[in-house]
């Protein structure tokens, strides 16, 4: 949960001041947690930041970024609910 919180915090900070809304959806699947953030302020070449990408990698997740025509940039992060190598 802290990993997702920090990833969202970094994603919002790197979006900067926006004139449009930012949509956030969090989905808890049986195997992973999916964070979906849509930035509706126009294309951002520096989004997501390196910090977001590094945090996702530390959480053994994957990050995908799309530009949705007429909507904005969409960031989708998937983090496994159980990390490999975790101690019981």
C-alpha atoms as one frame of an Amber mdcrd trajectory, in Angstrom:
protein
   0.000   0.000   0.000   2.822   2.433   0.714   4.340   1.700  -2.709   1.102
   2.594  -4.518   0.677   5.694  -2.349   4.181   6.940  -3.192   3.773   6.148
  -6.903   0.521   8.137  -6.990   2.116  10.966  -5.015   5.025  11.134  -7.493
   2.702  10.904 -10.518   0.599  13.810  -9.252   3.673  15.900  -8.398   5.234
  15.282 -11.813   1.959  16.241 -13.551   2.519  19.738 -12.141  -0.055  22.479
 -12.353  -2.833  21.366 -14.623  -5.770  23.267 -16.011  -7.826  20.111 -16.456
  -8.867  17.343 -14.112  -6.795  14.314 -13.209  -8.776  11.074 -12.996  -7.554
   8.372 -10.613  -8.848   4.798 -10.520  -7.518   2.098  -8.202  -8.458  -1.530
  -8.855  -7.659  -4.386  -6.484  -7.405  -7.630  -8.468  -6.776 -11.080  -7.066
  -3.096 -11.000  -8.111  -2.274  -7.319  -8.559  -3.223  -3.743  -7.838  -3.781
  -1.463 -10.824  -3.437   2.302 -10.590  -4.857   4.244 -13.529  -4.130   7.989
 -13.712  -5.374  10.122 -16.617  -3.921  13.621 -16.955  -6.247  15.811 -19.020
  -3.950  18.793 -19.484  -2.275  18.062 -22.816   0.743  15.940 -23.687   3.614
  15.763 -21.184   6.899  14.420 -22.479   8.351  14.079 -18.976   5.441  12.128
 -17.483   5.763   9.807 -15.645   8.928  10.928 -13.956  12.007   8.773 -13.450
  11.028   8.535  -9.753   7.676   6.937 -10.704   9.403   4.452 -13.009  11.968
   3.578 -10.322   9.299   3.076  -7.645   7.303   0.807  -9.955  10.430  -1.248
 -10.659  11.199  -1.523  -6.922   7.679  -2.871  -6.387   8.236  -5.430  -9.181
   5.519  -3.781 -11.253   5.030  -2.553 -14.791   4.199   0.907 -16.077   2.434
   1.787 -19.327   1.820   5.273 -20.730  -0.591   6.114 -23.538  -1.777   9.324
 -25.131  -5.534   9.094 -25.471  -6.767  11.396 -28.263  -9.120  14.046 -26.910
  -8.489  12.939 -23.338  -4.817  13.346 -22.411  -2.046  11.139 -21.106  -2.925
   7.922 -19.287  -0.589   6.168 -16.864  -1.333   2.568 -15.870   0.734   0.930
 -13.131   0.343  -2.718 -12.126   1.927  -3.907  -8.893   1.759  -7.533  -7.716
  -0.093  -8.058  -4.433   2.660 -10.410  -3.222   6.293  -9.725  -4.053   8.583
 -12.573  -5.083  11.225 -13.331  -2.467   9.095 -11.965   0.353   9.709 -13.504
   3.738   6.794 -15.271   5.430
